């Protein structure tokens, strides 16, 4: 009887390990686990000026993911992380809306009060 109990526990542990690995693989492939990507999988930062905003965007070569750092001098910083989906943020002082897609496309839209 104890042998069967040990065998059942071993199978349950193997099943749990397989499920955790499968879930991690799916989330990694969808781009929802940014902390697991090595630095070498990220491309170089691409800088561009959009109006008075200085933007820096980089994309991941393994999965659909992008990061953006947007600066208005030293007055304001906006950080966007599109890991598997689109990310949106709005600046506090200038009411400017930013949208970043996982392919690295950054759009800027000034909102009027």
For each residue, the residues with C-beta under 8 A, 3 or more apart:
1: 4 5
2: 5 6
3: 6 7
4: 1 7 8
5: 1 2 8 9
6: 2 3 9 10
7: 3 4 10 11
8: 4 5 11 12
9: 5 6 12 13
10: 6 7 13 14
11: 7 8 14 15
12: 8 9 15 16
13: 9 10 16 17
14: 10 11 17 18
15: 11 12 18 19
16: 12 13 19 20
17: 13 14 20 21
18: 14 15 21 22
19: 15 16 22 23
20: 16 17 23 24
21: 17 18 24 25
22: 18 19 25 26
23: 19 20 26 27
24: 20 21 27 28 33 36
25: 21 22 28 29
26: 22 23 29 30
27: 23 24 30 32 33
28: 24 25 31 32 33 36 63
29: 25 26 63
30: 26 27 63 64 84
31: 28 34 60 63 64 65 83 84 85 102
32: 27 28 83 84
33: 24 27 28 36 37 83
34: 31 37 65 81 83
35:
36: 24 28 33
37: 33 34 41 42 60 62 63 65
38: 41
39: 42
40:
41: 37 38 60 61 62
42: 37 39 58 59 60 61 67
43: 46 58 59 60 61
44: 58
45: 56 57 58 69
46: 43 56 57 58 104
47: 54 55 56
48: 55 57
49: 53 54 55
50: 53 55 106 108
51: 108 110
52: 72 73
53: 49 50 70 71 72 96 108
54: 47 49 70 71 72 73
55: 47 48 49 50 68 69 70 71 106 108
56: 45 46 47 68 69 70 71
57: 45 46 48 66 67 68 100 104 106
58: 42 43 44 45 46 66 67 104
59: 42 43 65 66 102 103 104
60: 31 37 41 42 43 63 64 65 66
61: 41 42 43
62: 37 41
63: 28 29 30 31 37 60 84
64: 30 31 60 84 102 103
65: 31 34 37 59 60 81 82 83 84 102
66: 57 58 59 60 80 81 82 100 101 102 103 104
67: 42 57 58 79 80 81 82 100
68: 55 56 57 78 79 80 81 82 98 100 106
69: 45 55 56 77 78 79 80
70: 53 54 55 56 77 78 79 80 91 98 106 108
71: 53 54 55 56 74 76 77 78
72: 52 53 54 75 76 77 91 93 94
73: 52 54 76
74: 71
75: 72 93
76: 71 72 73 91 92 93 94
77: 69 70 71 72
78: 68 69 70 71 89 91 98
79: 67 68 69 70 89
80: 66 67 68 69 70 87 88 89 98 99 100 106
81: 34 65 66 67 68 87 100
82: 65 66 67 68 85 86 87 100 101 102
83: 31 32 33 34 65 87 102
84: 30 31 32 63 64 65 102
85: 31 82 102
86: 82 99 100 101 102
87: 80 81 82 83 99 100
88: 80 97 98 99 100
89: 78 79 80 97 98
90: 95 96 97 98 111
91: 70 72 76 78 94 95 96 97 98
92: 76
93: 72 75 76
94: 72 76 91 110
95: 90 91 110 111 112 113
96: 53 90 91 108 109 110 111
97: 88 89 90 91 108 109 110 111
98: 68 70 78 80 88 89 90 91 106 107 108 109
99: 80 86 87 88 106 107 109
100: 57 66 67 68 80 81 82 86 87 88 104 105 106
101: 66 82 86 104 105
102: 31 59 64 65 66 82 83 84 85 86
103: 59 64 66
104: 46 57 58 59 66 100 101
105: 100 101
106: 50 55 57 68 70 80 98 99 100
107: 98 99
108: 50 51 53 55 70 96 97 98
109: 96 97 98 99
110: 51 94 95 96 97
111: 90 95 96 97
112: 95
113: 95
